[in-house]
Amino acid sequence: MKNSEVAAVLEQLGELLEITGEEVFKVRAYQRAAQAIDGLREPVESAVKEDRLTDIPGVGEKIAEKVKDIIETGTCKLYDELKAKVPAGVVEMLQIPGLGPKKAGAFYRELGITSIEALEKAAAGGRIRDLPGMGKKTEENILEGIARIHARPDRLPIGDVRPYAEAMADVLRKAPGAEKVEVAGSLRRWRETVKDLDIVASSSDPAAMMKTFVGLPQVKEVIARGETKTSVLTDLGIQADLRVVTPGHFASLLNHFTGSKAHNVRLRHIANSRGLRINEYGVFKDPGDEAVPLGDDERALYDLLKMEYVIPEMREDTGEIELAQKRKLPDPVELRDFRCDLHCHTRSSDGANSLEEMAEAARARGYTHLGITDHSSSLIVAHGCTAEELREQIRAIKKWNDRNADSGFQLLAGTECDILGDGTLDWPEDLLKELDFVIASIHTRFKMEEKAMTARIVRALETGRVSILGHPTGRLVGSREPYAVDLPTVFEAAKRTGTCIEIDGHPERLDLSDSHARAARDSGLRIAVDSDAHSVDGLPLIEYGVHTARRAWLTAKDVINTYPIERLRRVFRREE
């Protein structure tokens, strides 16, 4: 077991003792032992094997015996007895901000309250105020805390959390003594939803880091504050933890708290097979030794384990470990590989900027070409173009290209054409022929049965006019489930018709998801990764799509945005 896991059991033991009304000195003893073991720079298992547990400050003989049991079995007799004695709902009450074990125990022993729901009713009914040391204000605080719990989402979309977390990290980077500060956890792996925030840092002045952290404007409540770890509740409704190590130990901390858990477990097993132990504090060759110096670069850790470096997006234990050991990991696509964005809107439909403004913004990003894809006429809510407006836009694009022929940048005339309910395309054949490429998407009638929806999409692809299938499942992260569709059948039709599949990189969509994009690649399909920008400010959102592609193990050759414009034209003409 990891030190943190042993410490967590001891911490919970202390909470259970306090709930049952045990003397305060016993409660504090378990809390001190938990803190000491959590802060060890070596595996606590080493201290057990060498019979020096009691050398750890705060660990006496009785607690040492329990630590041995916890390491061997994951629990101990006293912990099991207390868990059986205290209803689980009483422990759950500790989730309420500001409510500790002492009060939770009083509510249980004096009023028989065994759940958050029962506590809410008691507080609302004025039953708490008559208990010793409590009053009306206690009831108000309890109700406010419970309201916060009810308001907390389980997971938030990455598009909501990433800029928020980076803003916090930016302030921490300016704190006295700060050397390295990074957002870790699922955010660093670019998962599409986030449960909580992990920020890791190295600093010569940890106290200053913690002071800066708790003083951030995003912080609503300090849950726990220590020398190396502080936890807060943010005004976004999720918990944020800051962990700080001394300079020179950042690589291990960053790797450990980037995860995923499954990836980290595999790394520990590999380390053990080489006679090494790794945790958030470093790599250790022998019990009691100083950590092997890794510095700030995680690559040193993978080098020590005789492995190829694994990018954060791939650390999900889906085959990356085996390939890293063989040094055969794919070379993941990077934003710098991108020559274009192929899904952008202008004022001709529901965009905020002109064609010329979008072109200049794309050129400023270093692109060599840009696809303009305004909505088709049936999508009234998005102010879809009329046929004549689209033809006018095609002419405007040709004129722009003529004026800028020597600039090294060109526009492609496209459209985001609706796939109608029967699978036909929203534009007539003769108009589709005038375009450089066509994105076809579904924006209506999401509740069709799977068989009908799949047939609808396949029919559209079989027209031979669809260059890219746009946001193929219609989902909105955190707010709309994907429509029912048989993706393997769609992929088969796309392969047969030479159609590319899109990762819509707008953080509200991320559609295809990473797992579906990987399946599309494995089906032999080319992928377009786009921003779905509706303004010049939307163009940078392509970064979310790029990281989704990296989570899907896509390389530059898999992504058509990396192709020179002439090769891209050949792909759209089905010549390659």
Residue pairs with C-beta under 8 A, 6 or more apart in sequence:
1 44
1 45
1 70
1 71
1 74
2 43
2 279
3 37
3 38
3 40
3 43
3 44
3 279
4 38
4 280
6 37
6 44
6 67
6 70
6 71
7 34
7 35
7 37
7 38
8 34
9 70
9 74
9 75
9 76
9 79
10 30
10 31
10 33
10 34
10 37
10 63
10 66
10 67
10 70
11 30
11 31
11 34
12 79
12 91
13 30
13 66
13 76
13 78
13 79
13 82
14 27
14 28
14 29
14 30
14 31
14 34
14 101
15 91
15 94
15 101
16 79
16 82
16 83
16 85
16 86
16 91
16 101
17 26
17 27
17 30
17 82
18 24
18 27
18 100
18 101
18 102
18 105
19 86
19 90
19 91
19 101
19 102
19 104
19 105
19 108
20 82
20 85
20 86
20 105
21 105
21 109
27 101
29 58
29 60
29 63
30 63
32 57
32 58
33 56
33 58
33 59
33 63
33 67
35 58
35 226
36 56
36 57
36 58
36 59
37 44
37 56
37 59
37 67
39 228
40 47
40 56
40 281
41 281
41 282
41 291
42 277
42 284
42 287
42 288
42 289
43 277
43 279
43 284
43 287
44 53
44 56
44 67
44 71
45 71
46 277
46 284
46 287
46 288
47 53
47 55
47 56
47 287
48 67
48 68
48 71
49 287
50 287
50 288
53 59
53 64
53 67
53 68
54 60
54 61
54 64
59 67
66 76
66 78
66 79
69 75
69 76
69 77
70 76
70 79
86 108
87 108
87 114
87 115
89 114
89 115
89 116
89 118
90 104
90 105
90 107
90 108
90 113
90 114
90 115
91 104
92 115
92 116
93 99
93 104
93 107
93 113
93 115
93 116
93 119
94 100
94 101
94 104
95 116
95 149
96 116
96 119
96 142
96 145
96 146
96 148
96 149
97 145
97 148
97 221
97 223
97 233
98 141
98 145
98 221
99 142
99 145
103 134
103 138
106 131
106 134
107 113
107 119
107 122
107 128
107 131
108 114
110 131
111 122
111 127
111 128
111 131
113 119
113 122
116 146
116 149
119 142
119 146
120 142
120 143
120 146
122 128
123 138
123 139
123 142
123 143
123 146
124 139
124 143
126 136
126 139
128 134
128 138
128 139
128 142
129 135
129 136
129 138
129 139
148 233
148 237
151 237
152 237
152 238
153 237
153 238
153 478
154 195
155 193
155 194
155 195
155 478
156 193
156 194
156 195
156 236
156 237
156 238
156 478
157 192
157 193
157 194
157 477
157 478
157 507
157 508
158 187
158 190
158 191
158 192
158 193
158 194
158 477
158 507
158 510
158 544
159 477
159 506
159 507
159 508
159 544
160 236
160 507
161 187
161 194
161 197
161 236
161 238
162 183
162 187
162 507
164 218
164 234
164 236
165 183
165 187
165 197
165 199
165 240
166 183
167 218
168 197
168 199
168 213
168 216
168 218
168 240
169 181
169 182
169 183
169 199
171 212
171 216
172 178
172 181
172 199
172 201
172 209
172 212
172 213
172 242
173 181
175 203
175 205
175 208
175 209
175 211
175 212
175 213
176 205
176 208
176 212
177 203
177 204
177 205
177 206
177 208
177 209
178 201
178 203
178 205
178 208
178 209
179 201
179 202
179 203
179 204
179 247
179 250
179 296
180 201
180 202
180 247
180 250
180 254
180 296
181 199
181 200
181 201
182 188
182 199
182 200
182 201
182 254
183 197
183 198
183 199
184 198
184 199
184 200
184 254
184 257
184 258
184 259
185 194
185 196
185 197
185 198
185 257
185 258
185 259
186 193
186 194
186 195
186 259
186 260
187 194
187 197
187 198
188 258
188 312
189 258
189 259
189 260
189 312
189 313
189 315
189 316
189 551
190 312
190 313
190 544
190 547
190 548
190 550
190 551
191 551
192 477
192 510
192 513
192 514
192 548
193 477
193 478
194 238
195 238
196 238
196 239
196 240
196 241
197 234
197 238
197 239
197 240
197 241
198 240
198 241
198 243
198 257
199 213
199 240
199 241
199 242
199 243
200 242
200 243
200 244
200 245
200 250
200 253
200 254
200 257
201 209
201 242
201 243
201 244
201 245
201 250
202 244
202 245
202 246
202 247
202 248
202 249
202 250
202 253
202 296
203 209
203 244
203 246
203 247
204 246
204 247
206 227
206 228
206 244
206 246
207 227
209 242
209 244
210 225
210 226
210 227
210 230
210 242
210 244
213 219
213 230
213 232
213 242
214 222
214 225
214 230
214 232
216 232
218 234
218 235
218 236
218 240
219 232
219 233
219 234
219 235
219 240
220 232
220 233
220 234
220 235
221 232
221 233
222 230
222 231
222 232
223 231
223 232
223 233
223 239
224 230
224 231
225 231
228 243
228 244
228 245
229 241
229 242
229 243
229 244
230 241
230 242
231 239
231 240
231 241
232 239
232 240
232 241
232 242
233 239
233 240
234 240
243 253
243 257
243 280
245 252
245 253
245 280
245 281
248 293
248 294
248 295
248 296
249 281
249 282
249 291
249 294
250 295
250 296
251 294
251 295
251 296
251 297
251 298
251 300
251 301
252 278
252 279
252 280
252 281
252 282
252 283
252 291
252 294
252 301
253 280
253 281
254 298
255 264
255 267
255 298
255 301
256 264
256 278
256 279
256 280
257 280
258 312
258 315
259 315
260 315
260 316
260 317
262 316
262 317
263 310
263 315
263 316
263 317
263 320
263 321
265 317
266 317
266 321
267 278
267 301
267 305
267 321
268 277
268 278
270 305
270 307
270 321
270 325
271 277
271 278
271 283
271 305
274 305
274 306
275 285
276 283
276 284
276 285
276 292
276 304
276 305
277 283
277 284
278 284
278 301
281 291
282 291
282 292
282 294
283 291
283 292
283 294
283 301
283 304
284 291
284 292
285 292
292 304
294 300
294 301
294 304
298 309
299 309
302 308
302 309
302 310
302 324
303 309
306 325
307 321
307 324
307 325
307 327
308 323
308 324
308 325
308 327
308 328
308 329
309 324
310 320
310 321
310 324
310 329
311 332
311 550
313 332
313 547
313 550
313 551
314 320
314 329
314 332
314 550
314 551
314 553
316 551
320 329
323 329
323 330
330 553
330 554
330 555
331 555
331 556
332 549
332 550
332 553
332 554
332 555
333 529
333 546
333 549
333 550
333 554
333 555
333 556
333 558
333 559
333 562
334 546
334 550
334 556
335 542
335 543
335 546
337 556
337 559
337 561
337 562
338 367
338 529
338 542
338 546
338 559
338 561
338 562
339 367
339 368
339 369
339 561
339 562
339 563
339 564
339 565
340 362
340 367
340 368
340 369
340 370
340 371
340 412
340 561
340 565
340 568
341 362
341 367
341 370
341 371
341 530
341 531
341 533
341 539
341 542
341 561
342 370
342 371
342 373
342 412
342 414
342 437
342 439
342 468
342 528
342 530
342 560
342 561
343 371
343 373
343 416
343 439
343 468
343 470
343 502
343 504
343 528
343 530
343 531
343 532
343 533
344 351
344 358
344 362
344 370
344 371
344 372
344 373
344 530
344 531
344 532
344 533
344 534
344 538
344 539
345 351
345 372
345 373
345 374
345 375
345 416
345 532
345 533
345 534
346 353
346 354
346 355
346 358
346 372
346 374
346 393
347 353
347 354
348 355
348 374
348 385
348 389
348 390
348 393
349 374
349 375
349 379
349 382
349 383
349 384
349 385
350 375
350 382
350 383
350 534
351 358
351 374
351 533
351 534
351 535
352 534
352 535
352 536
353 361
353 535
353 536
355 372
355 393
355 396
355 397
355 400
355 411
356 400
357 536
358 370
358 372
358 533
358 536
358 539
359 370
359 400
359 409
359 411
361 536
361 539
362 370
362 409
362 539
363 370
363 407
363 409
365 539
365 540
367 409
368 408
368 409
368 410
368 564
368 565
369 409
369 410
369 411
369 412
369 565
369 568
370 409
370 411
370 412
371 411
371 412
371 414
371 436
371 437
371 530
372 393
372 397
372 411
372 412
372 413
372 414
373 414
373 415
373 416
373 439
374 384
374 385
374 390
374 393
374 415
374 416
375 382
375 383
375 384
375 385
375 415
375 416
375 418
376 384
376 385
376 390
376 415
376 416
376 417
376 418
376 426
376 427
377 384
377 385
377 386
377 387
377 426
377 427
378 384
378 418
378 420
378 426
378 444
379 418
379 426
379 443
379 444
382 443
384 418
384 426
385 393
385 415
387 427
387 428
387 431
390 415
390 427
390 431
391 431
391 434
393 413
394 413
394 434
394 435
397 411
397 412
397 413
398 413
400 411
401 410
401 411
404 410
410 565
412 436
412 437
412 565
412 568
413 434
413 435
413 436
414 435
414 436
414 437
414 438
414 439
414 467
415 427
415 435
415 438
415 439
416 439
416 440
416 441
416 470
417 425
417 426
417 427
417 432
417 438
417 439
417 440
417 441
417 466
418 425
418 426
418 440
418 441
418 442
418 443
418 444
419 425
419 426
419 440
419 441
419 442
419 456
419 457
419 460
420 426
421 444
421 445
421 448
421 456
422 456
422 459
423 455
423 456
423 457
423 458
423 459
423 460
424 459
424 460
424 463
425 432
425 438
425 440
425 460
425 463
425 465
425 466
427 438
429 465
432 438
432 465
436 569
436 572
437 467
437 468
437 572
438 465
438 466
438 467
438 468
439 466
439 467
439 468
439 469
439 470
439 502
440 460
440 461
440 465
440 466
440 468
440 469
440 470
441 469
441 470
441 471
442 453
442 456
442 457
442 474
442 483
446 474
446 480
446 483
447 483
448 456
448 483
448 484
449 484
450 484
450 485
450 486
451 486
453 483
453 484
453 485
454 485
454 486
454 489
454 490
457 469
457 472
457 485
457 490
457 493
458 489
458 490
458 493
460 466
461 469
461 490
461 493
461 494
461 497
461 499
462 493
462 497
464 497
464 574
466 497
466 499
467 499
467 500
467 571
467 572
468 499
468 500
468 501
468 502
468 528
469 490
469 494
469 499
469 500
469 501
469 502
470 502
470 504
471 502
471 504
471 509
471 511
471 512
471 532
472 485
472 487
472 490
472 501
472 502
472 511
472 512
472 516
473 482
473 483
473 485
473 487
473 511
473 512
473 513
473 516
474 480
474 482
474 483
474 511
475 481
475 482
475 483
475 509
475 511
475 513
476 508
476 509
477 507
477 508
477 509
477 510
479 508
482 511
487 516
487 519
487 520
488 519
488 523
491 501
491 519
491 520
491 523
491 525
492 523
493 499
494 500
494 501
494 520
494 523
494 525
495 523
495 524
495 525
498 571
498 574
499 525
500 525
500 526
500 527
500 528
500 560
500 571
501 512
501 517
501 520
501 525
501 526
501 527
501 528
502 511
502 512
502 527
502 528
502 529
502 530
503 510
503 511
503 512
503 517
503 527
503 528
503 529
503 530
503 545
503 548
503 549
503 552
504 510
504 511
504 512
504 530
504 532
504 545
505 529
505 530
505 531
505 532
505 541
505 542
505 543
505 544
505 545
505 546
505 548
506 531
506 532
506 533
506 538
506 541
506 544
506 545
507 541
507 544
509 532
510 544
510 545
510 548
512 520
512 527
512 548
512 552
513 548
514 548
514 549
514 551
514 552
515 552
517 527
517 548
517 549
517 552
517 554
518 552
518 553
518 554
520 527
521 527
521 552
521 553
521 554
521 558
526 558
526 559
526 560
526 571
527 549
527 552
527 554
527 558
527 559
527 560
528 559
528 560
528 561
529 542
529 545
529 546
529 548
529 549
529 554
529 559
529 561
530 542
530 545
530 561
531 538
531 539
531 540
531 541
531 542
531 545
532 538
532 541
533 539
533 541
533 542
549 558
549 559
556 562
560 568
560 571
563 571
567 576
570 576
